[in-house]
Protein backbone atom coordinates (compact mmCIF):
# COMPACT_ATOMS: atom_id res chain seq x y z
CA UNK A 1 0.00 0.00 0.00
CA UNK A 2 1.43 3.37 -0.89
CA UNK A 3 2.10 6.13 1.56
CA UNK A 4 -0.86 8.26 2.66
CA UNK A 5 -0.04 11.98 2.44
CA UNK A 6 -3.43 13.36 3.49
CA UNK A 7 -5.68 11.53 5.93
CA UNK A 8 -8.98 13.03 6.93
CA UNK A 9 -11.03 11.28 9.61
CA UNK A 10 -14.58 12.05 10.68
CA UNK A 11 -14.24 15.73 9.90
CA UNK A 12 -17.06 18.09 10.83
CA UNK A 13 -17.17 21.82 10.23
CA UNK A 14 -19.73 24.59 10.42
CA UNK A 15 -19.55 28.36 9.89
CA UNK A 16 -22.60 28.86 12.05
CA UNK A 17 -25.17 26.36 13.19
CA UNK A 18 -25.60 24.30 10.02
CA UNK A 19 -22.66 21.97 9.35
CA UNK A 20 -21.08 22.27 5.90
CA UNK A 21 -19.00 19.14 6.38
CA UNK A 22 -20.51 16.10 8.07
CA UNK A 23 -18.20 13.28 9.07
CA UNK A 24 -15.84 13.36 6.09
CA UNK A 25 -13.18 10.65 5.92
CA UNK A 26 -10.77 10.66 3.04
CA UNK A 27 -7.32 9.37 2.21
CA UNK A 28 -4.97 10.69 -0.44
CA UNK A 29 -1.87 8.67 -1.32
CA UNK A 30 1.38 9.86 -2.80
CA UNK A 31 1.06 10.23 -6.56
CA UNK A 32 -2.74 10.41 -6.55
CA UNK A 33 -4.61 12.91 -8.65
CA UNK A 34 -7.80 13.38 -6.70
CA UNK A 35 -10.71 15.25 -8.19
CA UNK A 36 -12.94 16.69 -5.50
CA UNK A 37 -16.33 17.37 -7.06
CA UNK A 38 -19.72 18.47 -5.88
CA UNK A 39 -22.28 21.20 -6.43
CA UNK A 40 -21.79 24.78 -5.26
CA UNK A 41 -21.91 25.05 -1.50
CA UNK A 42 -21.08 21.39 -1.02
CA UNK A 43 -18.08 22.12 1.20
CA UNK A 44 -15.25 21.46 -1.29
CA UNK A 45 -13.47 24.73 -0.65
CA UNK A 46 -14.03 24.42 3.09
CA UNK A 47 -12.40 21.00 3.08
CA UNK A 48 -9.40 22.33 1.18
CA UNK A 49 -9.06 25.32 3.50
CA UNK A 50 -9.12 23.04 6.52
CA UNK A 51 -6.35 20.92 5.01
CA UNK A 52 -4.08 23.91 4.33
CA UNK A 53 -4.81 25.41 7.74
CA UNK A 54 -6.79 28.46 6.66
CA UNK A 55 -9.74 27.42 8.81
CA UNK A 56 -9.55 26.17 12.39
CA UNK A 57 -10.18 22.50 12.99
CA UNK A 58 -13.45 22.04 14.91
CA UNK A 59 -14.04 18.32 15.04
CA UNK A 60 -12.26 15.34 13.55
CA UNK A 61 -8.66 14.80 12.56
CA UNK A 62 -6.45 15.69 9.63
CA UNK A 63 -3.00 14.19 9.22
CA UNK A 64 -0.47 15.44 6.69
CA UNK A 65 2.44 13.16 5.86
CA UNK A 66 1.43 11.11 8.89
CA UNK A 67 1.59 14.09 11.24
CA UNK A 68 -1.32 15.70 13.08
CA UNK A 69 -2.31 18.99 11.44
CA UNK A 70 -1.86 20.86 14.73
CA UNK A 71 1.76 19.81 14.94
CA UNK A 72 2.50 20.09 11.25
CA UNK A 73 4.97 22.91 10.61
CA UNK A 74 6.35 22.22 7.15
CA UNK A 75 3.63 24.08 5.31
CA UNK A 76 5.86 24.63 2.29
CA UNK A 77 5.34 20.95 1.44
CA UNK A 78 1.76 21.87 0.51
CA UNK A 79 1.21 24.10 -2.49
CA UNK A 80 -2.14 25.84 -2.46
CA UNK A 81 -3.72 27.73 -5.35
CA UNK A 82 -6.78 29.50 -4.05
CA UNK A 83 -10.08 30.03 -5.75
CA UNK A 84 -10.17 33.16 -7.91
CA UNK A 85 -6.42 33.56 -7.72
CA UNK A 86 -6.66 35.94 -10.66
CA UNK A 87 -8.77 38.21 -8.51
CA UNK A 88 -6.08 40.56 -7.26
CA UNK A 89 -5.73 44.32 -6.98
CA UNK A 90 -5.88 45.42 -10.62
CA UNK A 91 -3.13 47.99 -10.54
CA UNK A 92 -0.81 45.95 -8.36
CA UNK A 93 2.63 46.52 -9.82
CA UNK A 94 4.19 43.08 -10.08
CA UNK A 95 6.05 41.42 -12.90
CA UNK A 96 5.63 37.73 -13.68
CA UNK A 97 9.04 36.94 -12.25
CA UNK A 98 8.31 38.85 -9.04
CA UNK A 99 5.14 36.80 -8.57
CA UNK A 100 6.86 33.48 -9.19
CA UNK A 101 9.65 34.43 -6.75
CA UNK A 102 7.01 34.75 -4.00
CA UNK A 103 6.71 30.97 -4.16
CA UNK A 104 10.20 30.64 -2.68
CA UNK A 105 9.46 32.78 0.38
CA UNK A 106 8.21 29.86 2.53
CA UNK A 107 11.36 27.93 1.59
CA UNK A 108 13.92 30.62 2.42
CA UNK A 109 16.34 29.94 5.24
CA UNK A 110 16.77 32.96 7.47
CA UNK A 111 15.38 35.03 4.65
CA UNK A 112 18.49 34.47 2.52
CA UNK A 113 18.02 34.08 -1.21
CA UNK A 114 20.37 31.52 -2.70
CA UNK A 115 21.27 30.25 -6.13
CA UNK A 116 19.04 27.21 -5.51
CA UNK A 117 16.10 29.61 -5.12
CA UNK A 118 16.84 31.30 -8.42
CA UNK A 119 17.08 27.91 -10.10
CA UNK A 120 13.78 26.73 -8.65
CA UNK A 121 12.12 29.89 -9.98
CA UNK A 122 13.62 29.33 -13.44
CA UNK A 123 12.53 25.68 -13.50
CA UNK A 124 9.00 26.59 -12.45
CA UNK A 125 8.69 29.30 -15.10
CA UNK A 126 9.99 26.98 -17.81
CA UNK A 127 7.72 24.11 -16.73
CA UNK A 128 4.60 26.16 -17.43
CA UNK A 129 6.04 28.25 -20.26
CA UNK A 130 5.98 31.66 -18.68
CA UNK A 131 9.74 32.31 -18.73
CA UNK A 132 9.39 34.51 -21.80
CA UNK A 133 6.76 36.62 -20.00
CA UNK A 134 9.00 37.28 -16.98
CA UNK A 135 9.22 41.04 -17.33
CA UNK A 136 5.54 41.56 -18.16
CA UNK A 137 3.20 43.03 -15.53
CA UNK A 138 0.78 40.37 -14.29
CA UNK A 139 -2.21 42.64 -14.93
CA UNK A 140 -1.47 42.74 -18.68
CA UNK A 141 -1.71 38.98 -19.17
CA UNK A 142 -4.68 36.95 -20.38
CA UNK A 143 -6.62 34.73 -17.97
CA UNK A 144 -4.87 31.58 -19.15
CA UNK A 145 -1.44 33.17 -18.83
CA UNK A 146 -2.20 34.43 -15.32
CA UNK A 147 -3.32 30.94 -14.39
CA UNK A 148 0.01 29.55 -15.51
CA UNK A 149 1.90 32.24 -13.59
CA UNK A 150 0.10 31.29 -10.36
CA UNK A 151 0.86 27.64 -11.08
CA UNK A 152 4.52 28.59 -11.61
CA UNK A 153 4.50 30.39 -8.27
CA UNK A 154 3.28 27.33 -6.43
CA UNK A 155 5.68 25.06 -8.34
CA UNK A 156 8.61 27.29 -7.38
CA UNK A 157 7.74 26.40 -3.80
CA UNK A 158 8.56 22.76 -4.73
CA UNK A 159 5.59 21.28 -2.88
CA UNK A 160 4.88 17.58 -2.62
CA UNK A 161 1.12 18.07 -2.76
CA UNK A 162 -0.67 20.57 -4.96
CA UNK A 163 -4.12 21.68 -3.83
CA UNK A 164 -5.99 23.61 -6.50
CA UNK A 165 -9.36 25.22 -5.94
CA UNK A 166 -11.28 25.62 -9.22
CA UNK A 167 -8.14 26.59 -11.07
CA UNK A 168 -9.75 26.91 -14.48
CA UNK A 169 -12.99 28.68 -13.64
CA UNK A 170 -12.02 31.77 -15.63
CA UNK A 171 -10.46 30.36 -18.77
CA UNK A 172 -11.86 29.01 -22.01
CA UNK A 173 -12.11 25.24 -22.66
CA UNK A 174 -8.99 25.11 -24.81
CA UNK A 175 -6.83 26.72 -22.13
CA UNK A 176 -8.53 24.52 -19.58
CA UNK A 177 -7.61 21.35 -21.49
CA UNK A 178 -4.00 22.54 -21.78
CA UNK A 179 -3.91 23.29 -18.08
CA UNK A 180 -5.04 19.78 -17.13
CA UNK A 181 -2.59 18.31 -19.62
CA UNK A 182 0.13 20.22 -17.80
CA UNK A 183 -1.02 18.95 -14.40
CA UNK A 184 -1.00 15.39 -15.74
CA UNK A 185 2.58 15.85 -16.90
CA UNK A 186 3.68 17.24 -13.52
CA UNK A 187 2.07 14.24 -11.85
CA UNK A 188 3.75 11.71 -14.15
CA UNK A 189 7.16 13.35 -14.39
CA UNK A 190 7.61 14.78 -10.91
CA UNK A 191 5.38 12.42 -8.96
CA UNK A 192 3.39 15.37 -7.64
CA UNK A 193 0.27 14.52 -5.66
CA UNK A 194 -2.62 16.68 -6.80
CA UNK A 195 -5.96 17.52 -5.22
CA UNK A 196 -8.20 19.35 -7.61
CA UNK A 197 -11.49 20.99 -6.67
CA UNK A 198 -14.00 21.40 -9.45
CA UNK A 199 -17.73 21.56 -9.93
CA UNK A 200 -17.21 20.52 -13.52
CA UNK A 201 -16.78 16.76 -13.59
CA UNK A 202 -16.52 16.41 -17.37
CA UNK A 203 -13.45 18.60 -17.46
CA UNK A 204 -11.51 16.56 -14.94
CA UNK A 205 -12.79 13.02 -15.32
CA UNK A 206 -10.09 11.95 -17.75
CA UNK A 207 -7.33 13.66 -15.79
CA UNK A 208 -7.74 12.20 -12.33
CA UNK A 209 -6.98 8.83 -10.79
CA UNK A 210 -9.55 9.14 -8.04
CA UNK A 211 -12.78 11.04 -7.60
CA UNK A 212 -14.37 12.11 -4.35
CA UNK A 213 -17.87 13.45 -4.57
CA UNK A 214 -18.90 15.76 -1.81
CA UNK A 215 -22.20 17.25 -0.81
CA UNK A 216 -21.61 18.05 2.83
CA UNK A 217 -21.19 14.31 3.27
CA UNK A 218 -18.72 12.27 1.28
CA UNK A 219 -20.98 10.44 -1.18
CA UNK A 220 -18.49 8.58 -3.24
CA UNK A 221 -14.81 7.93 -3.48
CA UNK A 222 -13.29 5.73 -6.13
CA UNK A 223 -12.02 5.63 -9.68
CA UNK A 224 -13.57 7.92 -12.31
CA UNK A 225 -14.94 4.88 -14.14
CA UNK A 226 -16.78 3.66 -11.08
CA UNK A 227 -18.07 7.14 -10.51
CA UNK A 228 -19.43 7.51 -14.04
CA UNK A 229 -20.97 4.06 -13.95
CA UNK A 230 -22.95 4.84 -10.83
CA UNK A 231 -26.08 6.95 -10.79
CA UNK A 232 -24.55 9.08 -8.10
CA UNK A 233 -23.87 12.14 -10.23
CA UNK A 234 -27.46 12.26 -11.33
CA UNK A 235 -28.56 12.25 -7.74
CA UNK A 236 -26.04 14.77 -6.51
CA UNK A 237 -26.61 17.25 -9.24
CA UNK A 238 -30.38 16.66 -8.95
CA UNK A 239 -30.89 15.69 -12.54
CA UNK A 240 -29.05 18.71 -13.91
CA UNK A 241 -27.33 17.67 -17.08
CA UNK A 242 -23.61 17.86 -16.62
CA UNK A 243 -22.30 20.11 -19.28
CA UNK A 244 -19.02 21.80 -19.69
CA UNK A 245 -19.40 25.35 -18.48
CA UNK A 246 -18.47 28.04 -20.89
CA UNK A 247 -16.84 30.73 -18.87
CA UNK A 248 -16.05 33.99 -20.50
CA UNK A 249 -12.96 35.89 -19.63
CA UNK A 250 -13.33 39.58 -19.68
CA UNK B 1 19.50 79.88 -6.59
CA UNK B 2 22.02 78.51 -4.12
CA UNK B 3 21.57 81.25 -1.55
CA UNK B 4 18.91 78.98 -0.17
CA UNK B 5 21.68 76.78 1.23
CA UNK B 6 23.26 79.65 3.12
CA UNK B 7 20.80 79.11 5.92
CA UNK B 8 21.59 76.38 8.38
CA UNK B 9 17.91 75.49 8.81
CA UNK B 10 17.48 75.10 5.04
CA UNK B 11 20.45 72.74 4.83
CA UNK B 12 18.99 70.72 7.67
CA UNK B 13 15.59 70.79 5.99
CA UNK B 14 17.08 69.32 2.83
CA UNK B 15 18.81 66.56 4.75
CA UNK B 16 15.67 65.80 6.76
CA UNK B 17 13.50 66.07 3.66
CA UNK B 18 15.70 63.58 1.84
CA UNK B 19 15.35 61.08 4.66
CA UNK B 20 11.56 61.50 4.82
CA UNK B 21 11.40 61.53 1.03
CA UNK B 22 12.88 58.04 0.92
CA UNK B 23 11.19 56.66 4.01
CA UNK B 24 7.58 57.74 3.43
CA UNK B 25 6.94 56.14 0.01
CA UNK B 26 8.89 53.00 0.92
CA UNK B 27 6.46 52.21 3.70
CA UNK B 28 3.65 53.94 1.81
CA UNK B 29 3.73 51.53 -1.11
CA UNK B 30 2.83 48.63 1.15
CA UNK B 31 0.10 50.67 2.85
CA UNK B 32 -1.45 51.84 -0.42
CA UNK B 33 -1.44 48.38 -1.98
CA UNK B 34 -3.05 46.96 1.17
CA UNK B 35 -5.69 49.73 1.00
CA UNK B 36 -4.34 51.16 4.22
CA UNK B 37 -3.77 54.55 2.64
CA UNK B 38 -5.64 56.40 5.37
CA UNK B 39 -3.79 54.88 8.28
CA UNK B 40 -1.11 57.56 8.00
CA UNK B 41 -3.78 60.19 8.54
CA UNK B 42 -5.18 58.37 11.55
CA UNK B 43 -1.79 57.83 13.12
CA UNK B 44 -0.83 61.46 12.55
CA UNK B 45 -3.88 62.72 14.43
CA UNK B 46 -3.22 60.31 17.26
CA UNK B 47 0.45 61.26 17.47
CA UNK B 48 -0.78 64.82 17.98
CA UNK B 49 -2.55 63.64 21.12
CA UNK B 50 0.77 62.16 22.21
CA UNK B 51 2.63 65.41 21.59
CA UNK B 52 0.15 67.36 23.70
CA UNK B 53 0.26 64.80 26.48
CA UNK B 54 4.06 64.87 26.41
CA UNK B 55 3.97 68.63 26.91
CA UNK B 56 1.50 68.30 29.73
CA UNK B 57 3.55 65.76 31.68
CA UNK B 58 6.88 67.23 30.52
CA UNK B 59 8.13 64.20 28.63
CA UNK B 60 9.80 64.57 25.19
CA UNK B 61 6.77 65.09 22.89
CA UNK B 62 8.31 62.99 20.13
CA UNK B 63 8.79 60.03 22.45
CA UNK B 64 5.21 60.38 23.64
CA UNK B 65 3.97 60.70 20.04
CA UNK B 66 5.73 57.46 19.14
CA UNK B 67 4.21 55.68 22.14
CA UNK B 68 0.73 56.95 21.27
CA UNK B 69 0.82 56.16 17.58
CA UNK B 70 2.39 52.72 17.99
CA UNK B 71 -0.26 51.82 20.58
CA UNK B 72 -2.98 53.15 18.29
CA UNK B 73 -1.56 51.25 15.32
CA UNK B 74 -1.91 48.05 17.33
CA UNK B 75 -5.44 49.05 18.33
CA UNK B 76 -6.50 49.74 14.76
CA UNK B 77 -5.07 46.42 13.59
CA UNK B 78 -6.80 44.54 16.41
CA UNK B 79 -10.17 46.10 15.58
CA UNK B 80 -9.68 45.22 11.93
CA UNK B 81 -8.56 41.64 12.56
CA UNK B 82 -11.42 40.88 14.93
CA UNK B 83 -13.67 41.88 12.07
CA UNK B 84 -16.13 43.80 14.18
CA UNK B 85 -15.22 47.01 12.37
CA UNK B 86 -13.85 47.69 8.91
CA UNK B 87 -10.34 49.09 8.74
CA UNK B 88 -11.69 52.48 7.66
CA UNK B 89 -14.06 52.77 10.62
CA UNK B 90 -11.30 51.78 13.02
CA UNK B 91 -9.06 54.50 11.58
CA UNK B 92 -11.86 57.08 11.69
CA UNK B 93 -12.48 56.44 15.39
CA UNK B 94 -8.83 56.84 16.32
CA UNK B 95 -8.40 59.81 13.99
CA UNK B 96 -11.01 62.11 15.43
CA UNK B 97 -10.56 61.09 19.03
CA UNK B 98 -6.79 61.51 18.70
CA UNK B 99 -7.14 65.07 17.46
CA UNK B 100 -9.77 65.92 20.08
CA UNK B 101 -7.60 64.54 22.84
CA UNK B 102 -4.62 66.49 21.55
CA UNK B 103 -6.51 69.78 21.52
CA UNK B 104 -7.93 69.28 25.01
CA UNK B 105 -4.58 68.27 26.45
CA UNK B 106 -2.82 71.17 24.72
CA UNK B 107 -5.28 73.56 26.28
CA UNK B 108 -4.65 72.02 29.69
CA UNK B 109 -0.89 72.34 29.11
CA UNK B 110 -1.47 76.02 28.24
CA UNK B 111 0.49 75.83 25.02
CA UNK B 112 0.25 78.54 22.43
CA UNK B 113 -1.49 77.65 19.20
CA UNK B 114 1.66 78.54 17.25
CA UNK B 115 3.51 75.64 18.74
CA UNK B 116 0.66 73.25 17.95
CA UNK B 117 0.56 74.55 14.43
CA UNK B 118 4.23 73.57 14.07
CA UNK B 119 3.55 69.98 15.02
CA UNK B 120 0.54 69.72 12.77
CA UNK B 121 2.02 71.22 9.64
CA UNK B 122 5.78 71.02 10.15
CA UNK B 123 8.25 73.73 10.88
CA UNK B 124 11.65 73.43 9.31
CA UNK B 125 12.82 76.73 10.74
CA UNK B 126 12.88 75.15 14.17
CA UNK B 127 14.96 72.19 12.97
CA UNK B 128 17.99 71.33 15.08
CA UNK B 129 20.81 68.89 14.23
CA UNK B 130 19.48 66.78 17.08
CA UNK B 131 16.14 66.42 15.28
CA UNK B 132 17.87 65.25 12.14
CA UNK B 133 19.77 62.66 14.15
CA UNK B 134 16.52 61.43 15.69
CA UNK B 135 14.92 61.26 12.24
CA UNK B 136 17.90 59.39 10.79
CA UNK B 137 17.79 56.82 13.58
CA UNK B 138 14.08 56.16 13.10
CA UNK B 139 14.53 55.95 9.33
CA UNK B 140 17.43 53.52 9.67
CA UNK B 141 15.35 51.32 11.92
CA UNK B 142 12.26 51.35 9.68
CA UNK B 143 14.17 50.88 6.42
CA UNK B 144 16.34 48.16 7.97
CA UNK B 145 13.34 46.16 9.14
CA UNK B 146 11.58 46.66 5.80
CA UNK B 147 14.66 45.41 3.99
CA UNK B 148 14.80 42.25 6.07
CA UNK B 149 11.11 41.38 5.68
CA UNK B 150 10.56 42.77 2.18
CA UNK B 151 9.86 39.42 0.52
CA UNK B 152 7.37 38.26 3.12
CA UNK B 153 5.66 41.65 3.16
CA UNK B 154 5.42 41.66 -0.63
CA UNK B 155 3.82 38.21 -0.61
CA UNK B 156 1.38 39.11 2.18
CA UNK B 157 0.50 42.36 0.42
CA UNK B 158 -0.22 40.66 -2.88
CA UNK B 159 -2.06 37.60 -1.68
CA UNK B 160 -2.75 37.27 2.02
CA UNK B 161 -4.61 33.98 1.79
CA UNK B 162 -1.95 32.13 -0.16
CA UNK B 163 0.78 33.57 2.05
CA UNK B 164 -1.07 32.33 5.13
CA UNK B 165 -1.57 28.88 3.61
CA UNK B 166 2.12 28.56 2.90
CA UNK B 167 2.93 29.14 6.55
CA UNK B 168 3.83 32.84 6.58
CA UNK B 169 2.72 34.52 9.79
CA UNK B 170 0.48 37.07 8.15
CA UNK B 171 -0.83 38.58 11.40
CA UNK B 172 2.68 39.33 12.63
CA UNK B 173 3.63 41.06 9.38
CA UNK B 174 0.45 43.14 9.43
CA UNK B 175 1.23 44.33 12.95
CA UNK B 176 4.82 45.04 12.01
CA UNK B 177 3.68 47.09 9.03
CA UNK B 178 1.36 49.36 11.04
CA UNK B 179 4.02 49.83 13.71
CA UNK B 180 6.57 50.89 11.11
CA UNK B 181 3.95 53.23 9.67
CA UNK B 182 3.47 54.76 13.11
CA UNK B 183 7.20 55.41 13.47
CA UNK B 184 7.36 56.94 10.01
CA UNK B 185 4.48 59.31 10.70
CA UNK B 186 6.06 60.61 13.88
CA UNK B 187 9.46 60.99 12.26
CA UNK B 188 7.96 63.41 9.74
CA UNK B 189 6.63 65.70 12.46
CA UNK B 190 8.96 68.61 11.82
CA UNK B 191 9.32 68.39 8.06
CA UNK B 192 5.75 68.05 6.81
CA UNK B 193 3.82 67.80 10.06
CA UNK B 194 1.46 65.22 11.47
CA UNK B 195 -1.55 66.17 9.39
CA UNK B 196 0.22 66.17 6.05
CA UNK B 197 2.54 63.17 6.25
CA UNK B 198 -0.26 60.98 4.97
CA UNK B 199 0.04 62.76 1.62
CA UNK B 200 3.69 61.83 1.33
CA UNK B 201 2.86 58.20 2.13
CA UNK B 202 0.24 58.10 -0.60
CA UNK B 203 0.72 60.64 -3.42
CA UNK B 204 4.16 59.60 -4.74
CA UNK B 205 3.05 55.96 -4.63
CA UNK B 206 -0.17 56.77 -6.49
CA UNK B 207 1.88 58.53 -9.17
CA UNK B 208 4.32 55.62 -9.45
CA UNK B 209 1.51 53.07 -9.81
CA UNK B 210 0.40 54.83 -13.00
CA UNK B 211 3.68 53.98 -14.69
CA UNK B 212 5.30 50.99 -13.02
CA UNK B 213 5.51 47.58 -14.66
CA UNK B 214 7.00 45.82 -11.65
CA UNK B 215 7.15 46.28 -7.90
CA UNK B 216 10.81 47.21 -8.01
CA UNK B 217 10.05 49.88 -10.60
CA UNK B 218 7.09 51.16 -8.60
CA UNK B 219 9.26 51.58 -5.51
CA UNK B 220 12.00 53.45 -7.40
CA UNK B 221 9.49 55.72 -9.11
CA UNK B 222 7.69 56.40 -5.84
CA UNK B 223 10.92 57.35 -4.05
CA UNK B 224 11.99 59.45 -7.04
CA UNK B 225 8.74 61.37 -7.21
CA UNK B 226 8.69 61.80 -3.45
CA UNK B 227 12.19 63.31 -3.44
CA UNK B 228 11.24 65.61 -6.33
CA UNK B 229 8.21 66.78 -4.36
CA UNK B 230 10.23 67.36 -1.22
CA UNK B 231 12.95 69.36 -3.01
CA UNK B 232 10.43 71.22 -5.15
CA UNK B 233 8.34 71.99 -2.09
CA UNK B 234 11.27 73.21 0.00
CA UNK B 235 12.60 75.46 -2.76
CA UNK B 236 9.10 76.68 -3.55
CA UNK B 237 8.38 77.48 0.06
CA UNK B 238 11.58 79.48 0.35
CA UNK B 239 10.82 81.71 -2.62
CA UNK B 240 7.08 81.97 -2.10
CA UNK B 241 7.51 82.39 1.64
CA UNK B 242 4.99 79.66 2.32
CA UNK B 243 5.11 76.84 4.83
CA UNK B 244 7.28 73.93 3.66
CA UNK B 245 4.94 71.10 4.73
CA UNK B 246 1.91 72.15 2.68
CA UNK B 247 4.13 73.28 -0.21
CA UNK B 248 5.76 69.84 -0.37
CA UNK B 249 2.35 68.19 -0.41
CA UNK B 250 1.16 70.49 -3.20
CA UNK B 251 4.30 69.68 -5.19
CA UNK B 252 3.51 65.98 -4.80
CA UNK B 253 -0.03 66.65 -5.96
CA UNK B 254 1.19 68.54 -9.03
CA UNK B 255 3.49 65.66 -9.88
CA UNK B 256 0.65 63.17 -9.50
CA UNK B 257 -1.61 65.23 -11.78
CA UNK B 258 1.15 65.62 -14.37
CA UNK B 259 1.82 61.88 -14.42
CA UNK B 260 -1.88 61.21 -14.92
CA UNK B 261 -2.18 63.77 -17.70
CA UNK B 262 0.94 62.38 -19.37
CA UNK B 263 -0.41 58.87 -19.13
CA UNK B 264 -3.79 59.64 -20.64
CA UNK B 265 -2.12 61.69 -23.41
CA UNK B 266 0.08 58.73 -24.23
CA UNK B 267 -2.94 56.45 -24.44
CA UNK B 268 -4.69 58.84 -26.78
CA UNK B 269 -1.67 58.81 -29.10
CA UNK B 270 -1.25 55.03 -28.94
Interface residues (C-beta under 8 A of the other chain):
Chain A: X52 X53 X54 X73 X74 X75 X76 X78 X79 X80 X81 X82 X85 X88 X89 X91 X92 X93 X94 X95 X98 X99 X101 X102 X105 X106 X108 X111 X113 X135 X136 X137 X157
Chain B: X33 X35 X148 X149 X151 X152 X154 X155 X158 X159 X161 X162 X163 X164 X165 X166 X167 X168 X208 X209 X212 X213 X214 X215 X216 X217 X218
